[in-house]
C-alpha cells in the first residue's frame, strides 16, 4: 500500500501532467493528439492512484471521466493516423 506522502507526490505529478497538457493545447502552434491525450491519461491515472489513499468520491468520478475522454482521444488519434497511412 502507498503511504500518505507518496500518494501526495503521485497526485501532484498527475496534476502537473494535466496542467502541462492543457497549457500545451493552448499555446502550441500544432498539437500532437497522442502527446496531449497521453499526458492527460497519465495524469488522470496518477491522480486516481493518489485517490486510493486519500479518497474523495467527486474527484474519483472526475478522474474516471478524464480517463475515458483521454482514451477516446487516443483512439480517435490512432484511427486518424491509420487512415492517413493507408
Contact map, one row per residue, 1 for C-alpha under 8 A:
11100000000000000000000000000000000000000000000000000000000000000000000000000000000000
11110110000000000000000000000000000000000000000000001000000000000000000000000000000000
11111110000000000000000000000000000000000000000000001000000000000000000000000000000000
01111111000000000000000000000000000000000000000000001100000000000000000000000000000000
00111111100000000000000000000000000000000000000000000000000000000000000000000000000000
01111111110000000000000000000000000000000000000000000000000000000000000000000000000000
01111111111000000000000000000000000000000000000011101100000000000000000000000000000000
00011111111100000000000000000000000000000000000001000000000000000000000000000000000000
00001111111110000000000000000000000000000000000000000000000000000000000000000000000000
00000111111111000000000000000000000000000000011011000000000000000000000000000000000000
00000011111111100000000000000000000000000000011111100000000000000000000000000000000000
00000001111111110000000000000000000000000000001000000000000000000000000000000000000000
00000000111111111000000000000000000000000010010000000000000000000000000000000000000000
00000000011111111100000000000000000000000111111000000000000000000000000000000000000000
00000000001111111110000000000000000000000011001000000000000000000000000000000000000000
00000000000111111111000000000000000000000010000000000000000000000000000000000000000000
00000000000011111111100000000000000000110110000000000000000000000000000000000000000000
00000000000001111111110000000000000000110011000000000000000000000000000000000000000000
00000000000000111111111000000000000000000000000000000000000000000000000000000000000000
00000000000000011111111100000000000000000000000000000000000000000000000000000000000000
00000000000000001111111110000000000110110000000000000000000000000000000000000000000000
00000000000000000111111111000000000100000000000000000000000000000000000000000000000000
00000000000000000011111111110000000000000000000000000000000000000000000000000000000000
00000000000000000001111111110010000100000000000000000000000000000000000000000000000000
00000000000000000000111111110010000100000000000000000000000000000000000000000000000000
00000000000000000000011111110000000000000000000000000000000000000000000000000000000000
00000000000000000000001111111000000000000000000000000000000000000000000000000000000000
00000000000000000000001111111110000000000000000000000000000000000000000000000000000000
00000000000000000000000000111110000000000000000000000000000000000000000000000000000000
00000000000000000000000000011111000000000000000000000000000000000000000000000000000000
00000000000000000000000110011111101100000000000000000000000000000000000000000000000000
00000000000000000000000000000111111100000000000000000000000000000000000000000000000000
00000000000000000000000000000011111111000000000000000000000000000000000011001000000000
00000000000000000000000000000001111111000000000000000000000000000000000001001000000000
00000000000000000000000000000011111111100000000000000000000000000000000000000000000000
00000000000000000000110110000011111111110000000000000000000000000000000000000000000000
00000000000000000000100000000000111111111000000000000000000000000000011011000000000000
00000000000000000000000000000000111111111100000000000000000000000000010001000000000000
00000000000000001100100000000000001111111110000000000000000000000000000000000000000000
00000000000000001100100000000000000111111111000000000000000000000110010000000000000000
00000000000000000000000000000000000011111111100000000000000000000110011000000000000000
00000000000001001000000000000000000001111111110000000000000000000000000000000000000000
00000000000011111100000000000000000000111111111000000000000000000000000000000000000000
00000000000001100100000000000000000000011111111100000000000000110110000000000000000000
00000000000001000000000000000000000000001111111110000000000000100010000000000000000000
00000000011011000000000000000000000000000111111111000000000000000000000000000000000000
00000000011101100000000000000000000000000011111111100000000000100000000000000000000000
00000000001000000000000000000000000000000001111111110000000100100000000000000000000000
00000010011000000000000000000000000000000000111111111000000000000000000000000000000000
00000011011000000000000000000000000000000000011111111110000000000000000000000000000000
00000010001000000000000000000000000000000000001111111111001100000000000000000000000000
00000000000000000000000000000000000000000000000111111110000000000000000000000000000000
01110010000000000000000000000000000000000000000011111110000000000000000000000000000000
00010010000000000000000000000000000000000000000001111111000000000000000000000000000000
00000000000000000000000000000000000000000000000001111111100100000000000000000000000000
00000000000000000000000000000000000000000000000000100111111100000000000000000000000000
00000000000000000000000000000000000000000000000000000011111110000000000000000000000000
00000000000000000000000000000000000000000000000000000001111111000000000000000000000000
00000000000000000000000000000000000000000000000000100001111111100000000000000000000000
00000000000000000000000000000000000000000000000100100011111111110000000000000000000000
00000000000000000000000000000000000000000000000000000000111111111000000000000000000000
00000000000000000000000000000000000000000000000000000000011111111100000000000000000000
00000000000000000000000000000000000000000001101100000000001111111110000000000000000000
00000000000000000000000000000000000000000001000000000000000111111111000000000000000000
00000000000000000000000000000000000000000000000000000000000011111111100000000000000000
00000000000000000000000000000000000000011001000000000000000001111111110000000000000000
00000000000000000000000000000000000000011001100000000000000000111111111000000000000000
00000000000000000000000000000000000000000000000000000000000000011111111100000000000000
00000000000000000000000000000000000000000000000000000000000000001111111110000000000000
00000000000000000000000000000000000011011000000000000000000000000111111111000000000000
00000000000000000000000000000000000010001000000000000000000000000011111111100000000000
00000000000000000000000000000000000000000000000000000000000000000001111111110000000000
00000000000000000000000000000000100010000000000000000000000000000000111111111000000000
00000000000000000000000000000000110011000000000000000000000000000000011111111100000000
00000000000000000000000000000000000000000000000000000000000000000000001111111110000000
00000000000000000000000000000000000000000000000000000000000000000000000111111111000000
00000000000000000000000000000000110000000000000000000000000000000000000011111111100000
00000000000000000000000000000000000000000000000000000000000000000000000001111111110000
00000000000000000000000000000000000000000000000000000000000000000000000000111111111000
00000000000000000000000000000000000000000000000000000000000000000000000000011111111100
00000000000000000000000000000000000000000000000000000000000000000000000000001111111110
00000000000000000000000000000000000000000000000000000000000000000000000000000111111111
00000000000000000000000000000000000000000000000000000000000000000000000000000011111111
00000000000000000000000000000000000000000000000000000000000000000000000000000001111111
00000000000000000000000000000000000000000000000000000000000000000000000000000000111111
00000000000000000000000000000000000000000000000000000000000000000000000000000000011111
